Amino acid sequence: MKSLNNWLRDYSVSHKNPTNKKIHNVCVPLIMYSILGMMWAIPVPSFFDVSPFFNWATLFISACMIFYFMLGMVTGIFMLLTGALMLCACYFVDNIEAVSILYSSLIIFVLAWIGQFIGHKIEGKKPSFFEDLQFLLVGPLWVFYPMYKNLIRK
């Protein structure tokens, strides 16, 4: 398996343009949240009823943690915290009666992907995940890495 630095380096190849970087810094977390939101909305079997957090979104983010922890303990912990915050956001949005988590997540997902493709049009390069689907998990790392890299140094 590639190292964290290799994944980030390879992802950076198609993310050099400052405008594309800014778009990604907004759209990648929105896509991550919206995927969790759409999975949150999938009905669960009755044996999942032990907790509102025991659902398809939690199971999905738990499976993603295998990839992140394989890249390192600090990376795994940071992405676990990031995922937990997004799951909490899903919980709160789901409990707002005037908002459908499914429809709001679907709208965010579509708009954020439109933003991503606009960014790649500006960049002049295809999205990295066309080469390897694992880059869909690397995108959030690439966006959040500067934040947690600085936390490590303090």
SULNORRA-V611207 format. One record per residue. PSI is psi in whole degrees, -180 to 180 (999 if undefined). OMEGA is omega as a letter, one per 40 degrees, with the letter a starting at -180 (* if undefined). BURIAL is + if it has 24 or more other C-alpha atoms within 12 Angstrom, else -. Layout:
{{PSI & OMEGA & BURIAL} {PSI & OMEGA & BURIAL}}
This chain:
{{145 & i & -} {154 & i & -} {165 & i & -} {-47 & a & +} {-38 & i & -} {-43 & i & -} {-47 & a & +} {-41 & i & +} {-48 & a & -} {-37 & i & +} {-37 & a & +} {-23 & a & +} {-40 & a & -} {24 & a & +} {59 & a & +} {-33 & a & -} {129 & a & -} {-37 & i & -} {-44 & i & -} {-40 & i & +} {-45 & i & +} {-42 & i & -} {-45 & i & +} {-38 & a & +} {-26 & i & +} {-48 & a & +} {-37 & a & +} {-49 & i & +} {-35 & i & +} {-39 & i & +} {-44 & i & +} {-48 & i & +} {-46 & a & +} {-35 & i & +} {-45 & i & +} {-39 & i & +} {-42 & i & +} {-39 & i & +} {-34 & i & +} {-35 & a & +} {-13 & a & +} {127 & i & -} {144 & a & -} {155 & i & -} {159 & a & -} {-29 & a & -} {-8 & i & -} {-10 & a & -} {7 & a & -} {-23 & a & -} {145 & i & -} {-17 & i & -} {-1 & i & +} {92 & a & +} {-176 & a & +} {-33 & i & +} {-43 & i & +} {-41 & i & +} {-40 & i & -} {-49 & a & +} {-33 & i & +} {-41 & i & +} {-38 & i & -} {-30 & a & +} {-27 & i & +} {-48 & i & -} {-48 & a & +} {-42 & i & +} {-27 & i & -} {-23 & i & -} {-12 & i & +} {153 & a & -} {-47 & a & -} {-42 & i & -} {-46 & a & +} {-45 & a & +} {-44 & a & -} {-44 & a & +} {-29 & i & +} {-44 & i & +} {-42 & i & -} {-47 & i & +} {-41 & i & +} {-41 & i & +} {-41 & i & -} {-37 & i & +} {-38 & i & +} {-40 & i & -} {-42 & i & +} {-44 & i & +} {-47 & a & +} {-42 & i & -} {-41 & a & +} {-26 & a & +} {5 & i & -} {114 & a & -} {-31 & a & -} {-5 & a & -} {133 & i & -} {121 & i & -} {-34 & i & +} {-53 & a & +} {-39 & i & -} {-40 & i & +} {-39 & i & +} {-43 & i & +} {-46 & i & -} {-44 & a & +} {-51 & a & +} {-48 & a & -} {-39 & i & -} {-38 & i & +} {-35 & i & +} {-45 & i & -} {-45 & i & +} {-46 & a & +} {-32 & i & +} {-45 & i & +} {-41 & i & +} {-28 & i & +} {-44 & i & -} {-43 & a & -} {-35 & a & +} {18 & i & -} {150 & i & -} {153 & i & -} {146 & a & +} {-33 & a & +} {-13 & i & -} {-26 & i & -} {-41 & a & -} {122 & a & -} {-21 & i & -} {-22 & i & -} {-20 & i & +} {-28 & i & +} {-24 & a & +} {-32 & a & +} {-53 & i & +} {-37 & i & +} {-44 & a & +} {-41 & i & +} {-45 & a & +} {-15 & a & +} {-46 & i & +} {-33 & a & -} {-51 & a & -} {-22 & i & -} {-40 & i & -} {-32 & i & -} {-36 & i & -} {-37 & a & -} {-19 & a & -} {999 & * & -}}
